[in-house]
Amino acid sequence: MENGAAPTAKPVIVAIDGPSGTGKSSTSKAVAAQLGLSYLDTGAQYRAITWWMVHNGIDLADPTAVAAVAGKPEIVSGTDPAAPTITVDGVDVAAPIRTQEVTSKVSAVSAVPEVRTRITELQRSLAAGAEGGIVVEGRDIGTTVLPDADLKIFLTASPEARAARRSGELKGADLHATREALVRRDAADSSRKTSPLAKADDAVEVDTTELTLAQVIECVVTLVEEKRAGK
């Protein structure tokens, strides 16, 4: 088996959703690494297509213009949890997609149905091709992208806790401004017509407000192991 997974373990598809700052990426990567699964950060794919649009001077205020070029960039995601990669047309964009410019525009680009269709297809093919199983993190994985995932987890946390974590990541960030930006982005992503940020009916909700990252990881690993054991 690849990734050192035990031969008895059947492939498992894990969907981890939730708003920004809940620890999704750190948790998903650690769980995938610990259990020998592949890992996919779907947010990075939306950031990558947003970066390409900005880089190519597409008018992001015009959904028709965005839709017209949604199929153009070639986005390739590496699914090794120890070193996830993302390229657009062969260019490594792991750093540029995290800039404030991209962050502030990703909700608008993500709301365009043609963009979601394109990226969703990409995500489904990556999940289908993951031999040993995969942890896929995002905002609409359990509801739209992989509704038949073996295990769905929805991470939550108070806006205050999320802002504190996010401003810890963004050195020197203003806590109040960070909280406002998170709340705005959640509102945009929860209210969009196509695949809004939402908790699947059959998802396990994990509130991470009072938990350390290690506790969240332990909790999710346990849920996956129980699912694998057929409990």
PyMOL commands that set and color helices and strands:
alter all, ss='L'
color gray80, all
select helices_A, chain A and resi 2-4+24-35+42-55+63-68+96-98+100-110+113-128+141-145+159-169+175-191+213-228
alter helices_A, ss='H'
color red, helices_A
select strands_A, chain A and resi 12-17+38-41+75-78+85-88+91-92+133-138+151-156+204-207
alter strands_A, ss='S'
color yellow, strands_A
deselect
rebuild
show_as cartoon
